[in-house]
Amino acid sequence: MTEKRENIPRQPMPEQPPEQRRKNFDEVPLGYTPEVAQLEARRCLQCKNPACVSGCPVEIDIPGFIRHIKNGDFKKAIATLKEKTALPAVCGRVCPQEVQCEQRCVLAKTGAAVAIGRLERFAADYD
């Protein structure tokens, strides 16, 4: 039995309100909650030949770590990331995903790619 495709929009990253952030030096983007991360992870098509991986300089198992987030197994998600990178929290924030892995996402051809970088950041922050 195949899983029914859902039409889930790309999940925005929550941010500090301007009136709050102008008074501190905290990060402006707040990161995903577990619920939002799982919702975004459900957008991944789990491609048999994932082009997103070929767009990643360190060849992270992107569908694998996203599948673990989708299933709520955040420890397995971070373990999958750490198989290829020691810096998932940094990469989830500064890696140019929009021109690397996300640009090659199948969903990017018709709309918005899976938010791979935001999910990587979520897994690292959860850890």
Disulfide bonds with the S-S distance in Angstrom:
none
